[in-house]
Amino acid sequence: MITKGDKVSVLDDAIDGVVLDIKGNEVTIETSDGFTLIFKSSELIKMGSSNDMNFSFNKSQVIREKEVAKPNYINKEKKSNKEIPPPEFDLHVEKLVKNYKAMSNYDILTLQVETAKRHIEFAIKNRIPKIVFIHGVGEGVLKSELDFMLGRYDNISFQDANYQKYGLGATEIYFKQNIK
């Protein structure tokens, strides 16, 4: 039996309150939010007496309850090899030798191709998964020589490097590693 001053809860809603008045089958309650509502007595369930209810609102307590606990740890994971950018080798002649003015075009191209071969052999020997050759655009002679040379390797695939980073003047080489 519900009496005046009892703490009640509405069965089909998330509403709690204190009984203010009872008139026949209708019960008037004051909710914990301060609203006055009327329900049928069959819609309410008695939770206790009004002196058990605490309507005080503590904002700092609500904030503490809603805060998500932050994990208290330090990331000890090592970065994977995929995050390390691939080695870049600039094959422009001015990056390879100091005095190239006296060299012929044949000598320059031979130097650039030999340098590329050394880097490829080094990458294969040291199991480096990917390298980038920066050859420039020019007339495309060095690029076509690199493409021809790279095509002779079985364990290599290559493509134009990232356009946003290098433009048209770079080739990316992937080394297929044999797991033994």
BAKE-657323 format. One record per residue: residue in three letters; chain; x, y, z of N, C-alpha, C in turn. Coordinates in steps of 0.1 Angstrom, whole numbers. Layout:
N
ALA A X Y Z X Y Z X Y Z
...
END
This chain:
180
MET A 8 -12 0 0 0 0 9 12 0
ILE A 6 21 -9 14 34 -11 7 44 -2
THR A 16 51 6 10 62 14 18 75 11
LYS A 13 86 16 19 99 14 33 99 20
GLY A 43 104 12 56 105 17 65 93 13
ASP A 59 83 7 66 71 3 75 74 -10
LYS A 86 67 -10 94 68 -22 89 58 -32
VAL A 86 62 -45 81 53 -55 89 54 -68
SER A 87 44 -76 93 44 -89 82 40 -99
VAL A 82 46 -111 73 43 -121 77 30 -128
LEU A 68 21 -130 72 8 -136 77 8 -150
ASP A 70 16 -159 74 16 -173 83 28 -177
ASP A 87 36 -168 96 47 -170 107 48 -160
ALA A 117 55 -163 128 57 -154 126 70 -146
ILE A 115 69 -138 111 81 -130 110 76 -116
ASP A 116 84 -107 115 82 -92 109 94 -86
GLY A 103 93 -75 98 104 -68 92 101 -54
VAL A 86 111 -48 80 110 -35 65 113 -36
VAL A 57 105 -30 42 107 -31 38 119 -23
LEU A 31 129 -31 26 141 -24 11 140 -20
ASP A 3 133 -29 -11 132 -26 -17 119 -32
ILE A -27 114 -26 -34 102 -31 -49 105 -32
LYS A -55 105 -44 -69 107 -45 -75 95 -53
GLY A -81 86 -45 -86 74 -51 -75 65 -57
ASN A -76 63 -71 -66 55 -78 -55 64 -83
GLU A -56 77 -82 -45 86 -88 -36 90 -77
VAL A -23 89 -80 -13 93 -71 -4 104 -77
THR A -3 115 -69 5 126 -74 19 125 -67
ILE A 30 125 -76 43 124 -70 51 136 -75
GLU A 62 139 -67 72 149 -71 84 141 -74
THR A 89 143 -87 100 136 -92 113 141 -86
SER A 124 134 -87 136 138 -82 141 151 -90
ASP A 136 153 -102 139 166 -109 130 177 -105
GLY A 121 175 -96 112 186 -91 99 188 -98
PHE A 95 179 -107 83 180 -115 72 172 -107
THR A 59 177 -108 48 171 -102 40 163 -113
LEU A 39 150 -111 32 142 -121 21 133 -114
ILE A 11 129 -122 0 121 -117 1 107 -124
PHE A 1 96 -116 1 83 -121 -10 75 -114
LYS A -14 64 -120 -23 54 -114 -15 46 -104
SER A -21 42 -93 -14 35 -83 -8 21 -88
SER A -15 16 -99 -10 3 -104 3 5 -113
GLU A 6 18 -116 18 21 -124 30 23 -115
LEU A 28 24 -102 39 27 -93 43 15 -84
ILE A 55 15 -80 60 5 -70 67 13 -59
LYS A 64 8 -47 70 15 -35 84 11 -33
MET A 93 21 -31 107 19 -30 112 21 -15
GLY A 105 28 -7 108 31 6 101 44 11
SER A 105 49 23 99 62 27 107 74 22
SER A 101 86 23 107 98 17 120 102 24
ASN A 122 98 36 134 102 43 146 94 39
ASP A 143 83 31 154 75 25 159 81 12
MET A 151 90 6 155 96 -7 164 107 -5
ASN A 174 108 -14 183 120 -14 182 127 -27
PHE A 176 139 -27 174 147 -39 186 157 -41
SER A 196 157 -32 206 166 -34 214 163 -47
PHE A 218 174 -53 225 173 -66 239 178 -65
ASN A 249 169 -66 263 173 -65 269 172 -78
LYS A 272 184 -84 277 184 -98 291 178 -99
SER A 299 180 -90 313 174 -91 312 159 -90
GLN A 303 154 -82 302 139 -81 297 134 -95
VAL A 288 140 -102 283 136 -115 294 136 -125
ILE A 302 146 -125 314 148 -134 324 136 -131
ARG A 327 134 -119 336 123 -115 330 109 -120
GLU A 317 107 -119 311 95 -123 312 93 -139
LYS A 311 104 -146 311 104 -160 325 103 -166
GLU A 335 107 -159 349 106 -164 353 92 -168
VAL A 360 91 -179 365 78 -183 379 77 -178
ALA A 382 66 -171 395 64 -166 405 63 -177
LYS A 416 70 -177 426 69 -187 436 58 -184
PRO A 440 50 -194 449 40 -190 462 45 -186
ASN A 468 39 -176 480 44 -170 492 35 -174
TYR A 496 36 -186 507 27 -191 515 35 -201
ILE A 527 30 -204 535 36 -214 536 27 -225
ASN A 535 32 -238 536 23 -249 550 18 -251
LYS A 552 5 -249 566 -1 -250 568 -8 -263
GLU A 558 -7 -272 559 -15 -285 570 -9 -293
LYS A 577 -17 -300 587 -12 -309 580 -10 -322
LYS A 585 0 -330 579 3 -343 583 -8 -352
SER A 574 -11 -361 577 -21 -371 586 -16 -382
ASN A 592 -24 -390 601 -20 -401 593 -13 -411
LYS A 580 -15 -412 572 -9 -423 571 7 -420
GLU A 573 11 -408 572 26 -405 585 33 -409
ILE A 596 26 -411 609 32 -415 608 35 -430
PRO A 611 47 -434 610 50 -448 622 43 -456
PRO A 619 39 -468 629 32 -476 641 41 -479
PRO A 653 35 -480 665 43 -483 663 49 -497
GLU A 668 61 -499 667 68 -511 681 71 -517
PHE A 683 68 -529 696 70 -536 694 79 -548
ASP A 701 91 -547 700 101 -558 711 97 -568
LEU A 707 95 -580 716 91 -591 720 102 -599
HIS A 717 115 -596 721 126 -603 736 127 -602
VAL A 743 130 -614 757 129 -614 764 139 -605
GLU A 758 150 -602 764 160 -593 764 155 -579
LYS A 755 146 -576 755 140 -562 765 128 -561
LEU A 770 123 -572 779 112 -572 794 116 -573
VAL A 797 126 -580 811 130 -582 812 145 -581
LYS A 824 150 -577 825 165 -576 827 171 -589
ASN A 836 165 -597 840 172 -610 835 163 -621
TYR A 823 166 -627 817 158 -637 817 165 -651
LYS A 822 178 -651 822 186 -663 830 179 -674
ALA A 841 173 -670 850 167 -680 845 153 -685
MET A 835 148 -679 830 134 -682 821 134 -694
SER A 822 124 -702 813 123 -714 799 117 -709
ASN A 789 118 -718 776 113 -714 776 98 -712
TYR A 784 91 -719 786 77 -718 792 74 -704
ASP A 802 81 -700 808 79 -687 799 82 -675
ILE A 791 93 -677 781 96 -667 771 85 -665
LEU A 765 81 -676 755 70 -676 761 57 -670
THR A 773 54 -674 779 42 -668 781 43 -653
LEU A 785 54 -648 787 57 -634 774 55 -627
GLN A 763 61 -632 750 61 -626 745 46 -625
VAL A 746 39 -636 741 25 -636 749 16 -627
GLU A 763 18 -627 771 10 -618 768 13 -603
THR A 765 26 -600 761 30 -586 748 23 -583
ALA A 739 23 -592 726 17 -589 728 2 -587
LYS A 736 -5 -595 739 -19 -593 745 -22 -579
ARG A 754 -14 -575 760 -16 -561 749 -14 -551
HIS A 740 -5 -552 730 -3 -542 720 -15 -542
ILE A 717 -20 -554 708 -32 -555 714 -44 -549
GLU A 727 -46 -552 734 -58 -546 735 -57 -531
PHE A 737 -45 -526 738 -43 -512 724 -45 -505
ALA A 714 -41 -511 700 -43 -506 697 -58 -506
ILE A 700 -65 -516 698 -79 -517 706 -86 -506
LYS A 718 -83 -505 727 -89 -495 722 -87 -481
ASN A 717 -75 -478 713 -71 -464 698 -73 -462
ARG A 691 -79 -472 677 -81 -470 669 -69 -468
ILE A 672 -58 -475 664 -46 -474 652 -48 -483
PRO A 640 -45 -477 628 -48 -485 625 -39 -497
LYS A 629 -26 -496 625 -16 -506 636 -5 -506
ILE A 639 0 -518 647 12 -519 641 21 -530
VAL A 646 33 -531 641 43 -541 653 49 -548
PHE A 653 49 -561 663 56 -569 657 68 -574
ILE A 663 79 -572 659 92 -577 668 95 -589
HIS A 662 94 -601 669 96 -614 666 108 -621
GLY A 655 115 -617 651 127 -624 643 124 -637
VAL A 638 134 -643 630 132 -655 638 133 -668
GLY A 644 144 -670 653 145 -682 648 140 -695
GLU A 656 133 -703 652 127 -715 648 113 -713
GLY A 649 107 -701 645 94 -698 655 83 -701
VAL A 668 87 -704 678 77 -708 682 69 -695
LEU A 684 75 -684 688 68 -672 676 59 -667
LYS A 664 64 -668 653 56 -664 651 44 -672
SER A 653 45 -685 652 33 -694 663 23 -691
GLU A 675 28 -688 686 19 -685 684 12 -672
LEU A 678 19 -662 674 13 -649 664 2 -651
ASP A 653 5 -659 643 -4 -662 648 -17 -668
PHE A 657 -15 -678 663 -27 -685 672 -35 -675
MET A 680 -28 -667 688 -35 -657 679 -43 -646
LEU A 669 -36 -641 661 -42 -631 653 -54 -636
GLY A 649 -53 -649 642 -64 -655 650 -77 -656
ARG A 663 -76 -655 671 -89 -655 672 -96 -642
TYR A 667 -90 -631 667 -96 -618 654 -104 -616
ASP A 655 -116 -611 643 -124 -608 635 -120 -596
ASN A 643 -116 -586 637 -114 -572 634 -99 -570
ILE A 632 -91 -581 629 -77 -579 617 -73 -587
SER A 608 -65 -581 598 -58 -588 600 -43 -586
PHE A 596 -35 -596 598 -21 -595 586 -13 -602
GLN A 585 -1 -597 574 8 -603 578 22 -600
ASP A 571 32 -606 573 46 -604 570 48 -589
ALA A 579 56 -583 577 59 -568 566 69 -566
ASN A 562 72 -554 551 80 -550 552 94 -557
TYR A 542 97 -565 542 109 -573 542 122 -565
GLN A 534 121 -554 533 133 -545 547 136 -538
LYS A 555 126 -536 567 129 -529 579 131 -539
TYR A 579 124 -550 591 124 -559 588 130 -572
GLY A 575 131 -576 572 135 -589 574 123 -599
LEU A 578 126 -611 580 116 -621 594 110 -621
GLY A 603 116 -614 617 113 -615 622 103 -605
ALA A 615 92 -601 620 83 -591 613 69 -594
THR A 621 58 -591 616 45 -592 618 38 -579
GLU A 607 30 -575 607 23 -563 610 8 -566
ILE A 619 2 -559 623 -12 -561 620 -20 -549
TYR A 612 -31 -551 609 -41 -541 617 -54 -543
PHE A 622 -59 -531 630 -71 -532 622 -82 -526
LYS A 620 -93 -534 612 -104 -529 622 -113 -521
GLN A 619 -114 -508 629 -121 -499 625 -136 -500
ASN A 635 -144 -502 634 -159 -501 636 -163 -487
ILE A 625 -170 -482 626 -175 -468 631 -189 -468
LYS A 643 -191 -462 649 -204 -463 650 -210 -449
END
